[in-house]
Each structure stands twice: as structure tokens, then as C-alpha cells.
Amino acid sequence: MATSRTVPGTDELVRRGLKFSQLRLMVALRDHGQVGAAAQQLGMTQPAASRLLAQLEPLVGTPLYLRHPRGIDLTEAGRILADQAAETLKGLDRAHQRVTELRGGVRGHVRIGSVTGPSLEHLLPVQREVRQAYPEIEVTVQVDTSDRLAEALLTDDLDFYIGRIPNTADARAFAFHRIGPEPIDLVVRLDHPLTRQPDATLWDCMEYDWVMQLPRGLLRRTAESYLLERGLPVPPRVVSTTSILFTLALVNETNAIAPLARAVSRFFIERAELGSRLATLSVGNDMAVEDFGIVSRQGDTQPPAAERFMKLLRVRTDLLPSRGRAPL
């Protein structure tokens, strides 16, 4: 009778007796830095936690932590094991979620992120489709900057997001399906002085306050670079905010100018949503932020509910005119 052969190094720690309680403990130690606090989080006594650690170090074959008066510090080996333990446990949670959804039919919880413009242009209509086709799917939407959305994706707080891969992130961790550039409009109140000036220029805009993202925001950097490339200064008077609601309110109440994603301006102006009394200036019409797309974790398999939502989203964006595509 043929005998099975074990590949050297395959599940070595499991065959040596690694326990899931030890993996959970390493993650808690990484997060708290104290055995007592980690034990409390896991619902075990401190002596029990200490015994698990004492069993784990000889199993791994190297020191995993160093004690000091305020608690413990993980060694480099300990951090590697704790980080992998966190990924393993999250992977099991995702597998359990997928199995549960398959058993229960088309249902589940989809966690989606988006930058502001695409949340109105793409996410909102697809959400309506999902609500009609799959009413049992629960959807949570986080609207934020790409930096924050990427962080949430990598910590498994999102299934995917619509935005960009941050320049500071390791692109190898992500899969990216390109949708296209994000055009920008200069938005003002409906009766702004520049709306009555047919030959208004960007130079004329410098006379007014601007409402923009914080200095490191991508949309703000794009607008400032656009102006500088055309020999204009950056706006001398700027109100900085992260709030779209505050931006729209300030524009509506003053002569301030706000560079906003065209999807936002169209939503509030062309469709007159929420009683909007705003207008766009006929200058800087070729201003656009770099390409955005659907961002997910590289090599990750989406739960059934998230997969269906993403499929509808990709079908919608692939049908848009003049939208080139890059493969996943």
C-alpha cells in the first residue's frame, strides 16, 4: 500500500503541536504588550497565558518576547509570528463568512470604501441595483481618502474600495482594475460674480477665497499643480477642510471657489439634488485627478455577496465611454 509522504517544512508548526489559542495570544500580545491584558482579552487567566507562551517558544525554537518592568516586547521573530497569526485568523474568519453565505443563499455583509466622486457616480447606482436584485445583502460604505481606505483594506475592515493605491503603499499587496481619471470642476454659488463674467479666467479666480482639501490631499495637490503649470500662483487665501458638507455650505454662502470632483458637482448641480444653488465655472475644464479604479487585496477571494457587488460595479464601469482598462 502506498504511503503518503510529508513535504519537508509543510505545516511544521502544526505537526509540532501549535495551538490556535497560542496564535490568538500572540496577536493579543502584539496589540497590548502585556500578558495580563492579552489574557483578559482572550478570557483566560494570566498563568494560563504564561503557560501557553512557555510551550510556544521551544516549539518555534527561538525567543519570541523580552520581559521588562512595564510588560513585554516582541522580538523580531515574535512580531513575524504575531503578524502571520493575525493573517491566518482573519483568513479563517473570511472562509467561515463565505461558507455561511453559501449555505444561506445570496446574503451577507459587503464592506465597501470609496473616494467621494466615485461614491456618487458609481457606487450609488450600483447600490440601488443590489438592493433590488439581492435585498438580503447588507452593505456598509466608508467614504474617505485612498490612504485611509487602503489601510482599512489591508486590516480587513473593507472587502474592496474605489480609489487609488497610495504612493506610499507597497503596490504588490493590491489588485487594481482601472476605471479612469477623475475630472474636476471649479464650483461656486449660482449668483457668483464670475458666473456673470463671460470672459472669466483662472487669474480672475485668484481674487477669491478657495475651499480645498488639507495640504496633502490628492485633489488639492492636483489643483495646485494645474495652476502652477500654467504660470499661476497657488490660491493665496484657502480654507482647508476634509468635509464635503462644509465645503458646499461655505461655497453656497460666500464667494469662495471649490475644486470638486465633477461627479460631485453634477450630482448637486445638473440634477439639482438637495436643493442645490451651485454652478461651475467655465475655466480649468481639463483639470483631472489621476486614474482611480477598484482596489482589492492581491490574491484574495471575495465572499459571494462582495463578489456579486463587485461584478455589478465592474459591468457598470466597463460600459462607460472612453474608459480604458488595465487587467487585474
C-alpha positions as CSV (number, residue, x, y, z in Angstrom):
1,M,0.0,0.0,0.0
2,A,1.3,3.4,-0.9
3,T,2.3,5.6,2.0
4,S,1.9,9.4,2.0
5,R,5.0,11.5,2.1
6,T,5.2,14.7,4.0
7,V,6.8,17.6,2.2
8,P,9.6,18.9,4.4
9,G,8.6,22.2,6.1
10,T,4.9,21.8,5.3
11,D,2.7,22.7,8.3
12,E,5.8,22.0,10.5
13,L,4.5,24.1,13.4
14,V,1.1,22.4,13.3
15,R,2.7,18.9,13.4
16,R,4.8,20.0,16.4
17,G,1.6,20.9,18.3
18,L,0.9,24.6,17.6
19,K,-2.5,25.6,19.1
20,F,-4.9,28.3,17.8
21,S,-5.0,29.6,21.4
22,Q,-1.3,30.4,21.0
23,L,-1.9,32.2,17.7
24,R,-4.6,34.3,19.3
25,L,-2.4,35.0,22.3
26,M,0.5,36.2,20.1
27,V,-1.8,38.7,18.3
28,A,-3.2,40.0,21.6
29,L,0.4,40.4,22.9
30,R,1.3,42.4,19.8
31,D,-1.6,44.7,20.4
32,H,-1.3,45.1,24.2
33,G,2.3,44.5,25.2
34,Q,1.2,42.9,28.5
35,V,0.5,39.3,29.3
36,G,-2.3,40.2,31.7
37,A,-4.1,42.4,29.2
38,A,-3.7,39.9,26.5
39,A,-5.1,37.1,28.7
40,Q,-8.0,39.3,29.7
41,Q,-8.9,39.9,26.1
42,L,-8.9,36.2,25.4
43,G,-10.9,35.3,28.5
44,M,-8.1,33.3,30.2
45,T,-6.1,33.7,33.3
46,Q,-2.6,35.2,33.3
47,P,-1.0,31.9,34.5
48,A,-2.7,30.0,31.6
49,A,-1.4,32.6,29.1
50,S,2.1,32.3,30.5
51,R,2.0,28.5,30.2
52,L,0.9,28.8,26.5
53,L,3.9,31.2,25.9
54,A,6.3,28.9,27.7
55,Q,5.1,26.0,25.5
56,L,5.3,28.1,22.3
57,E,8.9,29.3,22.4
58,P,10.6,25.8,22.4
59,L,8.1,24.8,19.7
60,V,9.2,27.6,17.5
61,G,12.8,27.3,18.5
62,T,13.7,30.9,19.2
63,P,12.8,33.7,21.8
64,L,9.6,35.4,20.9
65,Y,9.5,38.1,23.5
66,L,11.5,40.0,26.1
67,R,10.1,40.9,29.5
68,H,10.6,44.4,31.1
69,P,9.0,46.1,34.1
70,R,6.1,47.6,32.1
71,G,5.3,44.4,30.2
72,I,6.8,42.6,27.2
73,D,8.3,43.5,23.8
74,L,8.1,41.0,21.0
75,T,11.3,40.0,19.3
76,E,11.6,40.2,15.6
77,A,10.7,36.5,15.4
78,G,7.7,37.2,17.7
79,R,6.4,40.0,15.5
80,I,6.7,37.9,12.4
81,L,4.7,35.1,14.1
82,A,2.1,37.5,15.5
83,D,1.6,39.2,12.1
84,Q,1.2,35.9,10.4
85,A,-1.1,34.7,13.2
86,A,-3.3,37.7,12.6
87,E,-3.5,37.0,8.9
88,T,-4.2,33.3,9.5
89,L,-7.1,34.1,11.9
90,K,-8.6,36.7,9.5
91,G,-8.3,34.2,6.7
92,L,-10.3,31.6,8.7
93,D,-12.9,34.3,9.5
94,R,-13.3,35.1,5.8
95,A,-13.6,31.4,4.9
96,H,-16.3,31.0,7.6
97,Q,-18.1,34.0,6.2
98,R,-18.1,32.6,2.7
99,V,-19.3,29.2,3.8
100,T,-22.1,30.8,5.8
101,E,-23.2,32.9,2.9
102,L,-23.1,29.9,0.5
103,R,-25.2,27.9,3.0
104,G,-27.7,30.7,3.3
105,G,-28.0,31.8,-0.3
106,V,-27.2,35.2,-1.7
107,R,-26.9,37.1,1.5
108,G,-24.1,38.5,3.6
109,H,-22.4,41.8,4.5
110,V,-20.4,43.7,2.0
111,R,-18.0,46.4,3.2
112,I,-17.1,48.9,0.5
113,G,-14.9,52.0,0.5
114,S,-14.8,54.8,-2.0
115,V,-13.4,58.3,-2.5
116,T,-16.1,60.9,-2.8
117,G,-16.7,61.4,-6.5
118,P,-17.0,57.7,-7.5
119,S,-19.2,57.1,-4.5
120,L,-21.9,59.2,-6.2
121,E,-21.1,58.3,-9.8
122,H,-20.7,54.6,-9.5
123,L,-21.4,53.2,-6.0
124,L,-24.8,54.9,-5.5
125,P,-26.4,53.5,-8.7
126,V,-24.9,50.0,-8.1
127,Q,-26.2,50.0,-4.6
128,R,-29.7,50.6,-5.9
129,E,-29.2,47.6,-8.3
130,V,-28.0,45.4,-5.4
131,R,-30.9,46.5,-3.2
132,Q,-33.4,45.4,-5.9
133,A,-31.7,42.2,-7.0
134,Y,-30.3,41.0,-3.7
135,P,-32.4,42.6,-0.9
136,E,-30.8,40.3,1.8
137,I,-27.3,41.7,1.2
138,E,-26.3,44.2,3.9
139,V,-23.9,47.0,2.6
140,T,-21.6,49.2,4.6
141,V,-20.0,52.1,2.8
142,Q,-17.0,54.1,4.0
143,V,-16.2,57.3,2.1
144,D,-12.7,58.6,2.7
145,T,-9.3,59.3,1.2
146,S,-7.5,56.5,-0.7
147,D,-4.8,56.4,2.1
148,R,-7.3,55.6,4.8
149,L,-9.2,53.2,2.5
150,A,-6.1,51.3,1.7
151,E,-5.2,50.9,5.4
152,A,-8.8,49.7,6.1
153,L,-8.5,47.2,3.2
154,L,-5.2,45.7,4.5
155,T,-6.6,45.4,8.0
156,D,-9.6,43.5,6.6
157,D,-12.1,46.2,7.5
158,L,-13.1,46.5,3.8
159,D,-13.7,43.9,1.1
160,F,-12.6,46.4,-1.6
161,Y,-12.7,50.1,-2.4
162,I,-13.0,52.5,-5.3
163,G,-10.0,54.8,-5.3
164,R,-6.2,54.7,-5.8
165,I,-3.3,52.8,-4.5
166,P,-1.4,55.3,-2.3
167,N,2.2,56.1,-3.4
168,T,3.5,55.2,0.0
169,A,2.0,51.7,-0.1
170,D,3.5,48.5,-1.4
171,A,1.6,48.1,-4.7
172,R,2.2,44.3,-4.6
173,A,-0.4,43.9,-1.8
174,F,-3.2,45.2,-4.1
175,A,-5.1,44.2,-7.2
176,F,-6.2,47.2,-9.3
177,H,-9.0,47.4,-12.0
178,R,-8.6,50.8,-13.7
179,I,-11.8,52.8,-14.3
180,G,-10.3,56.1,-15.5
181,P,-9.3,59.7,-14.5
182,E,-11.5,61.8,-12.2
183,P,-12.3,65.2,-13.8
184,I,-12.5,68.3,-11.5
185,D,-14.8,71.3,-11.7
186,L,-14.5,74.7,-10.0
187,V,-17.7,75.1,-8.1
188,V,-19.2,78.4,-7.0
189,R,-22.6,79.7,-5.8
190,L,-25.2,80.2,-8.5
191,D,-25.0,84.0,-8.4
192,H,-21.2,84.3,-8.0
193,P,-19.7,87.4,-9.7
194,L,-17.6,85.1,-12.1
195,T,-20.8,83.4,-13.4
196,R,-21.8,86.8,-14.8
197,Q,-18.4,87.4,-16.4
198,P,-18.3,85.6,-19.8
199,D,-14.5,86.0,-20.3
200,A,-13.5,84.9,-16.8
201,T,-10.1,83.3,-16.5
202,L,-8.2,81.4,-13.9
203,W,-6.4,84.6,-13.0
204,D,-9.7,86.1,-12.0
205,C,-10.3,83.2,-9.6
206,M,-7.2,84.3,-7.6
207,E,-9.2,87.2,-6.3
208,Y,-11.5,84.9,-4.2
209,D,-11.1,82.6,-1.3
210,W,-10.8,78.9,-2.2
211,V,-12.1,75.9,-0.2
212,M,-9.8,72.9,-0.6
213,Q,-8.7,69.7,1.0
214,L,-5.9,69.6,3.6
215,P,-2.5,70.4,2.1
216,R,-1.6,66.8,1.4
217,G,-4.9,65.9,-0.2
218,L,-4.7,64.5,-3.7
219,L,-7.4,66.7,-5.2
220,R,-5.7,69.8,-3.7
221,R,-2.3,68.8,-4.9
222,T,-3.8,68.2,-8.4
223,A,-5.5,71.7,-8.4
224,E,-2.3,73.5,-7.2
225,S,-0.1,71.7,-9.7
226,Y,-2.5,72.5,-12.5
227,L,-2.3,76.2,-11.6
228,L,1.5,76.2,-11.2
229,E,2.0,74.5,-14.6
230,R,0.1,77.4,-16.3
231,G,2.1,80.1,-14.6
232,L,-0.4,81.0,-11.9
233,P,0.3,81.0,-8.2
234,V,-1.5,78.7,-5.7
235,P,-4.6,80.4,-4.3
236,P,-3.4,83.0,-1.7
237,R,-6.4,82.5,0.6
238,V,-7.5,79.0,1.3
239,V,-9.9,77.4,3.8
240,S,-8.8,73.8,4.4
241,T,-11.3,71.2,5.3
242,T,-12.0,67.5,5.0
243,S,-15.8,67.9,4.9
244,I,-17.7,68.0,1.6
245,L,-20.7,69.2,3.5
246,F,-18.8,72.2,5.0
247,T,-17.3,72.9,1.6
248,L,-20.7,73.1,-0.2
249,A,-22.2,75.2,2.6
250,L,-19.3,77.7,2.5
251,V,-19.5,77.9,-1.3
252,N,-23.2,78.4,-1.1
253,E,-22.9,81.2,1.5
254,T,-19.8,83.1,0.2
255,N,-17.9,83.9,-3.0
256,A,-15.5,81.0,-2.3
257,I,-14.4,78.7,-5.1
258,A,-14.0,74.9,-4.5
259,P,-12.3,72.4,-6.8
260,L,-14.5,69.3,-6.6
261,A,-14.8,66.0,-8.4
262,R,-17.1,66.5,-11.4
263,A,-19.3,63.7,-10.2
264,V,-20.0,65.7,-7.1
265,S,-20.7,68.9,-9.0
266,R,-23.0,67.1,-11.4
267,F,-24.9,65.4,-8.6
268,F,-25.6,68.7,-6.9
269,I,-26.0,71.0,-9.9
270,E,-27.2,69.1,-13.0
271,R,-29.6,67.0,-11.0
272,A,-30.4,69.8,-8.6
273,E,-30.0,67.4,-5.7
274,L,-30.8,68.5,-2.2
275,G,-32.0,71.9,-3.4
276,S,-28.6,72.9,-4.7
277,R,-27.9,76.5,-5.8
278,L,-24.4,76.0,-7.2
279,A,-22.7,76.5,-10.5
280,T,-19.5,75.5,-12.2
281,L,-17.0,77.9,-13.8
282,S,-16.1,77.5,-17.5
283,V,-12.3,77.6,-16.7
284,G,-10.0,74.7,-15.9
285,N,-12.3,72.2,-17.6
286,D,-9.4,69.8,-18.4
287,M,-8.3,69.5,-14.7
288,A,-8.4,65.9,-13.6
289,V,-7.0,63.7,-10.8
290,E,-5.0,60.6,-11.7
291,D,-6.8,57.4,-12.6
292,F,-8.8,55.6,-10.0
293,G,-10.2,52.1,-10.0
294,I,-11.5,49.1,-8.0
295,V,-8.9,48.1,-5.4
296,S,-8.8,44.8,-3.6
297,R,-6.3,42.6,-1.8
298,Q,-3.9,40.7,-4.2
299,G,-4.8,37.0,-4.3
300,D,-7.9,37.4,-2.1
301,T,-11.1,35.6,-2.9
302,Q,-14.2,37.7,-2.3
303,P,-17.1,36.4,-0.3
304,P,-20.1,35.6,-2.5
305,A,-22.0,38.8,-1.6
306,A,-19.0,41.1,-2.2
307,E,-18.2,39.2,-5.4
308,R,-21.7,39.9,-6.8
309,F,-21.5,43.6,-5.8
310,M,-18.0,43.9,-7.4
311,K,-19.3,42.2,-10.6
312,L,-22.1,44.7,-11.0
313,L,-19.7,47.6,-10.3
314,R,-17.3,46.3,-13.0
315,V,-20.0,45.8,-15.5
316,R,-21.2,49.4,-15.0
317,T,-17.8,51.0,-15.2
318,D,-16.7,48.8,-18.2
319,L,-19.7,50.1,-20.2
320,L,-18.8,53.7,-19.7
321,P,-17.5,55.5,-22.8
322,S,-13.8,56.3,-23.2
323,R,-12.8,54.2,-20.2
324,G,-9.6,52.2,-20.9
325,R,-8.9,49.1,-18.9
326,A,-5.9,47.6,-17.2
327,P,-6.1,43.9,-16.2
328,L,-6.3,42.9,-12.6
